Amino acid sequence: MKILVTGASGYLGGRLCNSLLRQGYSVRVLIRPTSNLSDLPPPSSSASLEIVYGDVTDYASLLSAFSGCSVVFHVAALVEPWLPDPSRFFSVNVGGLKNVLAAVKETKTVEKLIYTSSFFALGPTDDGGVADENQVHHEKFFCTEYEKSKVAADKIALQAAANGFSIVLLYPGVIYGPGKVTAGNVVARIIIERFSGRLPGYIGSGNDRFSFSHVDDVVDGHIAAMKKGQIGNRYLLTGENASFKQVFDMAASITDTTKPIFSIPLWMIEAYGWLSVLFARITGKLPLISPPTVNTIRHRWEYSCEKAKQELDYSPRNLKDGLAEVLLWLKNLGLIRY
Ligand SMILES: NC(=O)c1ccc[n+]([C@@H]2O[C@H](COP(=O)([O-])OP(=O)(O)OC[C@H]3O[C@@H](n4cnc5c(N)ncnc54)[C@H](OP(=O)(O)O)[C@@H]3O)[C@@H](O)[C@H]2O)c1
């Protein structure tokens, strides 16, 4: 059985490919000529790994990549806090999914499409509750263009499911854990800022809530969805719900270092975000913090993964154990010191 993975050069996709290869699957990855493959085994060392070049915005490249595959994991997306040309979020995240759906339909061998959505597609939980797969995004506002594009893509995926398409929709929370430090690996990037002293205080007052998913739990959830995910179903692959303040406190306790002694108000982080965006426009280097990112911290994003636990045997680890692993990993890489 041949499995195709898009986004294999990214944080989650790379981790997924490595796990599939370890489990003996034959994997074909669709990557771009510019993709950095540092987290994948060298193709010469693994007869089970095949590389094909393409782009999710290039339909013909998807058609030839999917040929002969039984399963497609569509993990690729543009995952950035901000881009100078926001229309790119729609062309890649929405246009890319449309192309993938059409190419799967035309490739007669593909039996199942596993689509990686995001908790953002379900929308915030500002009423203080914990949402499940039945929540629909209110669409009254979007914190980021990325969120807006994932909501639009989700509607297309749900419509495909309603039309009988063989698709399973997965919704990870904020993914953290070892792996490539891309823009998608937000927790590692924030921990690096915190331990380097560049982020001396808490981010805001700690009213934010996010659901933190360990990358390897999310990978296991993807593979379980391939094996036993019910066609047309949504599964939240989330984890412990916590604030970034709690993450900082846990990190301090794990590393026996001091907790921040003050909170940086969100208006100040937002002002820094505007400066970062200005800097990015001049240098072309994308910012870590942008005003849209700060918007997400003003809301709550709490979810339950009970359905995935019941049906996929999804078993998320607790945040403290996961963070202990991340901190040690970053320390061993020389990216933080404690
Ligand atoms: N990170 C999170 O916290 C999080 C949370 C929930 C959901 N998700 C979802 O999980 C998925 C993976 O996210 P990630 O964190 O692993 O992101 P990532 O590290 O930024 O990886 C994104 C991947 O998509 C590829 N890609 C981007 N544009 C492409 C295009 N036009 N054609 C083909 N490939 C393209 C990238 O290729 P290059 O290497 O060539 O750029 C890269 O392999 C995404 O669907 C994201 O929405 C992520």
The ligand as an ORCA input file, in Angstrom:
! r2SCAN-3c Opt
* xyz 0 1
  N       1.347     23.819     13.917
  C       0.188     23.845     14.563
  O       0.120     24.221     15.750
  C      -1.065     23.372     13.858
  C      -2.258     23.322     14.600
  C      -3.421     22.862     13.985
  C      -3.381     22.467     12.667
  N      -2.225     22.544     11.957
  C      -2.231     22.099     10.562
  O      -1.268     21.071     10.426
  C      -0.729     21.109      9.112
  C       0.771     21.128      9.177
  O       1.205     22.268      9.888
  P       2.729     22.454     10.317
  O       2.721     23.101     11.636
  O       3.463     21.198     10.115
  O       3.193     23.558      9.251
  P       4.631     23.762      8.593
  O       5.703     23.229      9.452
  O       4.686     25.204      8.199
  O       4.573     22.862      7.279
  C       3.783     23.232      6.185
  C       4.066     22.282      5.053
  O       3.213     22.630      3.952
  C       4.040     22.748      2.798
  N       3.484     23.689      1.831
  C       3.223     25.011      2.002
  N       2.778     25.536      0.846
  C       2.760     24.524     -0.073
  C       2.408     24.445     -1.438
  N       1.969     25.505     -2.118
  N       2.515     23.241     -2.062
  C       2.974     22.146     -1.391
  N       3.338     22.169     -0.098
  C       3.225     23.349      0.560
  C       5.370     23.235      3.317
  O       6.356     23.014      2.339
  P       7.757     23.829      2.322
  O       8.649     23.112      3.291
  O       8.204     23.747      0.923
  O       7.423     25.233      2.764
  C       5.522     22.355      4.546
  O       5.934     21.070      4.178
  C      -1.343     22.312      8.422
  O      -2.424     21.886      7.643
  C      -1.827     23.171      9.576
  O      -2.905     23.983      9.188
  C      -1.054     22.981     12.528
*
